[in-house]
Amino acid sequence: MSSRLDYPVGTSVDKSFNAEQIQHLDNLREWMQDSIDRYENNTARFDSKTPHGRVYIARTIQYQSNTGLAQTGSAPSYFDGIWSLATCKKGMRGEPIKSDTPNSSHPFQKLFKDPNEEGVRRPRCPVFILSCASRKQEYDIPEKADSHRNWLASVSMVTHGFNTMEDYGRYLCRSYEGDAVRHRLTHASDRTSLALNRGDCHVDDSGTVRYPPADHQHGDGGQKAESGCSTNSSPHPSEHIDNSEDHVKCVSEPGHWLGWTEPLFALRPKAEFNQKYRSTEGFDDLLKHFESVCEDD
């Protein structure tokens, strides 16, 4: 069932580029290579130009007949032209699953350099994250489709990584304003209803890390004690896994990610899956899992 807080993935793409122009895998590959070249020309050089990818199913992305591909959860976030992945798929991004010991040798952690003075971890190589929609049978399907598919919702080249929520929050506040920040900071004084329920950066106006709000999708009542209505003390922010420093919080800046409202690509039927994720190296290894679903193909 849809919610008033659900929003279409494709509404937040870079205003200077129309993602609907990318209708074939060759076009997508060209765009991804162009993103790599622009990053190196304008931002920083990679140690290696071989792209590494992660393909995963975002269970909160679903096709809705009145909206298209819609985000119903907190991550990835597509607010105001910025893509971010900070609160979901933590194991994919480096969080220890079966141990409390941080794993600096986690394959995803090794894709990023150490933090600079601003807490930014630059990628050592192009890192692409491809987020696909859930194919649960209870969801709608596009009018011209005959089955539920893992539709490709977005392709994002990570431009910034962060270990801490503090560093992620400081980056947002110094680099952006408006909805890009207000929809993400869950404890800002001007937070929106989207931030309260689906924000992915748990900091307040001072940049201090906070426990997710009680009304957040990842919350469990931790904020209620702060209102004076409860005698229970609030959990410490570090106790919530969203705030763990062991998973890389990822950002893709405008111009380095694409999002679609109407599906143009999907995982090939033999490549469909429901959980976990796939790691890839090189364009061929990454794109072989997908096919175009345009009518003329």
Secondary structure, DSSP 8 states (H G I E B T S, - for coil): ---TT-EEGGGGS-TTS-GGG--SHHHHHHHHHHHHHHHHHHT---S----EEEEEEETTEEEETTTEEEE-SSSSB-GGG-EEE-SS-TTTTT--SS-SS--TT-TTGGGB----TTS-B-BSS-EEEEEEE---TTS---TT-SS---BEEEEEE--EEESSHHHHHHHHHHH--THHHHTTEEE-TT--HHHHHH-SEEEETT--B----TTSTT--STTGGGGTS-SS----GGGSGGG-TTS-EEEE-TTSEEE-SS--EEE-GGG--SSSEEEEESHHHHHTTEEE--TT-
